[in-house]
């Protein structure tokens, strides 16, 4: 499509502001601590802004609108599993972070709990899940560029990767938080505008209510929604970027408040995105579901505000992509390479972290070629994390002590379980169940390790 000169100007200025802010923040990055945690000096507002911006990404916006368009408004309930998880993390996990005042990453914490091998194993798992979720953001950005700017989805995904590499690669967490705060402010204004102009386009709230009830559940079994709910509850629980947000607060109170606010904010936000998916159904029932959200922007927004809305959609993707890019690069450098090569200097660690962002971005691009839906990519990525790390991490943080080998055996069993189920069933619907079974297997082995060990050593 051809955008007006006003809308194009808004977009160009926005991208220029993002890159400028990122490079300005990079001047203060002198150590890996700056790159990974930004100096641990952020108040609750900045934690709320960067955390909300991180999880309100392509999967939870364009992906959610796509699923609601296809499956009905009931899909929003599934994503509220994520909201519930964030609230529980703020209440029970965030206060425990005082035990890890010098940690940079999940791998750091796992290393303190279960040893060096656990740190390396967690770092590899962190890289894989972050690259997968980054891939979902790149795919969503590509769809937006295809519909709103008329360029190919693949080229749009490449543009997104280049933008986030430009500032995240040099500025680390300082650049990420600074830009996430800008992204947060833009999307908190732009997406409600899309919602209200969309309502006006279909004829008002009464029609929205009517079509929401008609399209509430398009013959989806409640059991399937329950499984998806659990997948989102567990899927992104304490993934690396969210754990980083637990480590950057000025005080633990700021950390708790920031996490709680972001979780509560996600509840009405997900509902609003779902309703935009319903608006897209009313406006065009024959649309490609992946294009539901950008289509409403294209058709409902007036000139000038359309540019702001597109900037808001870019903000959604970029703010999530930069967080996962930064977390993955820190995991590669600090959790894996530093553990294997302890002789690395501080300057070398920082340099490797910056250059590793390019490798992570390329891995994310490869994920975009594997599936056609941003939500499906998210569910695929979760299998690299929750069946491996989640149970031992939560147990250790909450003070439940287990042998070091309990982590290794439970992680191995989680991987074996996931691989076996995937081998038996290659249908996309199986993704909803795979990670849950992996978590269950991990849980059983993690807590059952000691009795099994003691039984095997009984004298004959």
C-alpha positions in Angstrom: 0.0 0.0 0.0 1.0 3.6 -0.4 1.2 5.5 2.9 0.8 9.3 3.0 3.9 11.4 3.4 2.8 12.3 6.9 2.6 8.6 7.9 6.0 7.8 6.3 7.5 10.8 8.1 6.2 9.5 11.5 7.7 6.0 10.8 11.1 7.4 9.7 11.3 9.6 12.7 10.4 6.8 15.0 13.1 4.4 13.7 15.6 7.2 13.8 14.7 7.9 17.5 15.1 4.2 18.3 18.6 4.0 16.8 19.6 7.3 18.4 18.5 6.3 21.8 20.3 2.9 21.5 23.6 4.4 20.5 23.3 7.1 23.2 22.8 4.4 25.8 25.8 2.5 24.4 28.2 5.2 25.6 27.5 4.1 29.2 28.2 0.4 28.6 31.7 -0.4 29.8 31.3 -3.8 31.4 29.3 -7.0 31.0 27.3 -6.0 34.1 26.2 -2.8 32.2 25.4 -4.9 29.1 23.4 -7.6 31.0 21.7 -5.6 33.8 22.1 -1.9 33.0 23.7 -1.3 36.4 20.7 -2.6 38.5 19.4 0.9 39.0 15.8 0.8 37.6 12.6 1.9 39.4 9.3 0.1 39.2 8.0 2.2 36.3 11.0 1.3 34.0 10.7 -2.4 35.1 6.9 -2.3 34.2 7.7 -0.6 30.9 10.5 -2.9 29.8 8.8 -6.1 31.0 5.4 -5.3 29.5 7.1 -4.3 26.2 9.0 -7.5 26.2 6.1 -9.9 26.5 3.6 -7.8 24.5 5.3 -8.9 21.4 4.3 -10.3 18.0 3.0 -13.5 19.3 0.7 -11.9 21.9 -0.6 -9.2 19.4 -0.6 -10.2 15.7 -0.5 -13.8 16.8 -3.4 -13.5 19.2 -5.5 -11.5 16.8 -4.9 -14.2 14.2 -6.0 -17.0 16.6 -9.1 -15.1 17.7 -9.9 -14.4 14.0 -9.7 -18.2 13.3 -10.8 -19.8 16.6 -12.9 -17.3 18.5 -12.6 -14.9 21.4 -12.2 -17.8 23.8 -8.5 -17.9 22.8 -8.0 -14.8 25.0 -8.7 -16.9 28.0 -5.8 -19.1 27.1 -3.4 -16.2 27.1 -4.6 -15.1 30.5 -2.6 -18.1 31.7 0.4 -15.9 31.0 -1.2 -13.1 33.0 -1.8 -15.3 36.0 1.8 -16.6 35.8 3.2 -13.0 35.9 1.2 -12.1 38.9 2.3 -15.3 40.8 6.0 -14.6 39.8 5.7 -11.1 41.2 4.2 -12.4 44.5 6.3 -15.4 45.1 9.5 -15.4 42.9 10.5 -11.8 42.8 11.1 -11.5 46.6 13.5 -14.4 46.4 15.9 -12.5 44.1 17.6 -10.9 47.1 19.5 -14.3 47.3 21.2 -13.6 44.0 22.5 -10.0 44.2 25.4 -10.5 41.7 23.6 -12.7 39.1 23.4 -11.6 35.5 21.2 -14.4 34.1 19.2 -17.6 34.7 22.4 -19.5 34.1 24.1 -17.6 36.9 21.4 -18.6 39.4 21.3 -22.2 38.2 25.1 -22.3 38.6 24.8 -21.2 42.2 22.1 -23.8 42.8 23.4 -26.8 40.9 26.9 -26.2 39.7 28.9 -25.3 36.6 27.4 -28.0 34.3 23.9 -26.7 35.1 25.0 -23.2 34.2 26.2 -24.3 30.8 23.2 -26.5 30.2 20.9 -23.6 31.1 22.8 -21.2 28.9 22.3 -23.4 25.9 18.6 -23.9 26.6 18.3 -20.1 27.1 19.8 -19.4 23.7 17.4 -21.8 22.0 14.2 -20.5 23.6 15.3 -16.9 23.1 16.1 -17.5 19.4 12.7 -19.2 18.9 10.7 -16.4 20.5 12.8 -13.9 18.6 11.8 -15.8 15.4 8.1 -15.3 16.3 8.7 -11.5 16.6 10.5 -11.4 13.3 7.7 -13.3 11.6 5.1 -10.9 13.0 7.1 -7.9 11.9 7.4 -9.4 8.4 3.6 -9.8 8.2 3.1 -6.2 9.3 5.5 -4.9 6.7 3.9 -7.0 4.0 0.4 -5.6 4.6 1.1 -2.0 5.6 4.2 -1.2 3.6 3.8 -3.6 0.6 7.2 -5.4 1.0 7.7 -9.1 1.3 7.4 -10.7 4.8 10.9 -12.2 4.5 12.4 -8.8 3.8 10.4 -7.2 6.6 11.7 -9.8 9.1 15.3 -9.0 7.9 14.6 -5.3 8.5 13.5 -6.0 12.1 16.6 -8.1 12.8 18.8 -5.3 11.5 17.1 -2.6 13.6 17.3 -4.5 16.9 20.9 -5.6 16.2 21.9 -2.0 15.5 21.0 -0.8 19.0 20.8 -3.9 21.2 24.1 -5.2 20.0 26.0 -2.0 21.1 23.9 -0.8 24.1 22.8 -4.0 25.7 20.3 -3.7 28.6 20.7 0.0 28.9 19.7 0.5 25.2 16.9 -2.1 25.6 15.3 -0.5 28.7 15.6 3.0 27.2 13.9 1.9 23.9 11.4 -0.3 25.7 10.2 2.7 27.7 9.7 4.6 24.4 8.0 1.6 22.8 5.7 1.1 25.9 4.5 4.7 25.8 3.8 4.5 22.1 1.9 1.3 22.1 -0.1 2.3 25.2 -1.4 5.2 23.1 -1.5 3.7 19.6 -3.2 0.3 20.2 -6.2 1.7 22.1 -6.6 4.1 19.2 -6.7 1.2 16.7 -9.3 -0.5 18.9 -11.6 2.5 19.1 -11.3 3.4 15.4 -12.0 -0.3 14.6 -15.2 -0.2 16.7 -16.3 2.9 14.8 -15.6 1.2 11.5 -17.9 -1.7 12.3 -20.7 0.4 13.7 -20.2 0.7 17.4 -19.9 -1.3 20.7 -23.3 -3.1 20.2 -22.1 -4.8 17.0 -18.8 -5.6 18.6 -20.6 -7.3 21.5 -22.9 -9.2 19.1 -20.1 -10.5 17.0 -18.0 -11.3 20.0 -20.7 -13.6 21.3 -21.3 -15.2 17.9 -17.5 -15.7 17.5 -16.7 -16.6 21.1 -15.8 -20.3 20.4 -15.6 -21.6 16.9 -16.2 -25.3 17.9 -13.0 -25.5 20.0 -13.1 -28.1 22.8 -12.7 -26.5 26.2 -10.0 -29.2 26.9 -7.9 -27.7 24.1 -8.2 -24.2 25.6 -7.2 -25.6 29.0 -4.1 -27.1 27.5 -3.2 -23.9 25.7 -3.8 -22.0 29.0 -1.3 -24.3 30.7 1.1 -23.9 27.8 1.1 -20.1 28.2 1.1 -20.4 32.0 4.3 -22.5 31.9 5.7 -21.6 28.5 7.3 -18.3 29.2 7.6 -18.7 32.9 10.9 -17.2 34.0 12.4 -17.3 30.5 15.8 -15.4 30.4 14.6 -11.9 29.6 12.0 -12.0 32.4 14.5 -13.2 34.9 16.8 -10.4 33.8 14.0 -8.0 34.8 14.0 -9.5 38.2 17.7 -8.6 38.5 17.8 -4.9 37.4 15.7 -3.2 40.0 17.1 -0.5 42.3 15.4 -2.3 45.2 13.4 -5.5 45.6 10.3 -3.4 46.2 10.7 -1.8 42.7 11.2 -5.3 41.2 8.0 -6.7 42.8 5.9 -3.7 41.9 7.1 -3.6 38.4 6.4 -7.2 37.8 3.0 -7.1 39.4 1.9 -4.0 37.4 2.9 -5.6 34.1 1.0 -8.8 34.9 -2.2 -6.9 35.8 -1.8 -4.7 32.7 -1.7 -7.7 30.4 -5.3 -8.9 31.3 -7.2 -6.0 29.7 -4.5 -5.6 27.0 -4.9 -9.2 25.8 -8.7 -8.7 25.7 -8.4 -5.6 23.6 -6.1 -7.4 21.1 -8.6 -10.3 20.9 -11.5 -7.9 20.3 -9.4 -6.3 17.4 -9.3 -9.8 16.0 -13.1 -9.9 16.1 -13.3 -6.5 14.5 -11.2 -7.9 11.6 -13.7 -10.8 11.2 -16.5 -8.3 10.8 -14.6 -6.1 8.4 -13.4 -8.9 6.2 -14.4 -12.6 6.9 -12.2 -13.8 4.1 -8.9 -12.4 5.3 -5.7 -14.3 5.8 -5.9 -14.6 9.7 -2.2 -13.7 10.1 -3.1 -10.2 8.7 -6.0 -9.5 11.1 -4.4 -6.8 13.2 -2.5 -4.9 10.4 -5.7 -5.1 8.3 -7.7 -3.2 11.0 -4.9 -0.6 11.1 -4.9 -0.3 7.3 -8.6 0.1 7.0 -9.8 1.9 10.1 -7.1 4.4 11.0 -7.1 7.9 9.5 -4.0 9.6 7.8 -1.5 10.7 10.4 -2.7 8.4 13.1 -2.1 5.5 10.8 1.6 6.3 10.9 1.4 6.3 14.7 -0.4 3.0 14.8 2.2 1.4 12.5 4.9 2.8 14.8 3.0 1.2 17.7 3.0 -2.1 16.0 6.7 -1.8 15.2 7.2 -1.0 18.9 5.4 -4.2 19.9 7.7 -6.3 17.9 11.0 -4.4 18.5 10.5 -4.2 22.2 10.1 -8.0 22.5 12.8 -8.8 19.9 15.5 -6.7 21.6 14.9 -8.2 25.0 15.2 -11.8 23.8 18.2 -10.9 21.6 20.0 -9.4 24.6 19.2 -12.3 26.9 20.4 -14.8 24.4 23.7 -13.0 23.8 24.3 -12.8 27.5 23.5 -16.5 27.9 26.0 -17.5 25.2 28.7 -15.3 26.6 28.3 -15.4 30.3 26.7 -18.8 30.9 28.4 -20.9 28.2 31.7 -19.4 27.0 32.8 -17.9 30.3 32.2 -21.2 32.0 34.3 -23.0 29.4 36.9 -20.3 29.0 37.3 -18.7 32.5 40.5 -16.8 31.3 38.4 -14.4 29.2 38.9 -10.7 30.3 36.0 -8.4 31.0 36.6 -6.5 27.8 36.6 -9.8 25.8 33.3 -10.9 27.4 31.7 -7.6 26.5 33.0 -7.8 22.9 31.8 -11.4 22.5 28.3 -10.4 23.9 28.0 -7.7 21.4 29.0 -9.8 18.4 26.9 -12.8 19.5 23.8 -10.7 18.9 24.3 -11.2 15.2 24.5 -15.0 15.6 21.2 -14.9 17.7 19.5 -12.8 15.1 20.4 -15.2 12.3 19.1 -18.1 14.4 15.8 -16.2 14.9 15.5 -15.7 11.2 15.8 -19.5 10.7 12.9 -20.1 13.1 10.7 -17.9 10.9 11.1 -20.4 8.1 9.9 -23.3 10.2 6.2 -22.5 10.9 3.6 -20.2 9.5 2.1 -18.8 12.7 3.8 -16.6 15.3 1.9 -18.4 18.1 3.0 -21.8 16.8 6.6 -20.6 16.9 6.2 -19.5 20.5 4.7 -22.9 21.5 7.6 -24.6 19.6 10.2 -22.5 21.4 8.7 -23.2 24.9 9.8 -26.8 24.5 13.4 -25.8 24.7 12.9 -24.2 28.2 10.0 -25.3 30.4 10.7 -29.1 30.2 14.4 -28.5 30.9 14.8 -25.6 33.4 11.6 -24.5 35.0 11.0 -27.0 37.8 14.6 -27.0 39.1 14.8 -23.2 38.8 11.6 -22.6 40.8 12.5 -25.3 43.4 16.0 -23.9 43.9 14.9 -20.3 44.2 12.2 -21.2 46.7 14.8 -22.9 48.9 14.0 -26.6 48.0 17.4 -28.3 48.0 18.1 -31.2 45.7 21.4 -32.9 44.6 23.2 -31.3 41.6 22.6 -34.4 39.5 18.9 -34.1 40.0 18.9 -31.2 37.6 20.9 -33.0 35.0 18.8 -36.1 35.0 15.5 -34.2 35.1 16.6 -32.0 32.3 17.6 -35.0 30.2 14.3 -36.7 30.9 12.4 -33.5 29.9 14.3 -33.4 26.6 13.8 -37.2 26.0 10.0 -36.9 26.7 9.6 -33.9 24.4 11.6 -35.6 21.6 9.7 -38.8 21.9 6.2 -37.2 21.8 7.3 -35.0 18.8 8.5 -38.2 17.0 5.2 -39.9 17.5 3.0 -36.9 16.5 4.0 -34.2 14.1 0.7 -32.3 14.0 0.8 -28.7 15.2 -2.0 -29.4 17.7 0.5 -31.6 19.5 2.5 -28.6 20.5 -0.1 -27.7 23.0 0.6 -30.9 24.9 4.3 -31.5 24.4 5.8 -29.0 26.8 3.3 -30.0 29.5 4.3 -33.6 29.3 7.9 -32.6 29.4 7.4 -30.5 32.5 5.7 -33.5 34.2 8.5 -35.8 33.3 11.1 -33.3 34.6 9.2 -32.9 37.8 8.9 -36.6 38.5 12.7 -37.2 37.9 13.8 -34.1 39.7 11.9 -34.9 43.0 12.3 -38.7 42.6 16.0 -38.7 42.0 17.2 -39.3 45.5 14.9 -42.3 46.3 15.9 -43.9 43.0 19.5 -43.4 43.8 19.3 -44.8 47.3 17.4 -47.8 46.1 20.0 -48.6 43.4 22.7 -48.6 46.1 21.0 -51.0 48.5 23.3 -54.0 49.2 22.2 -57.4 47.8 
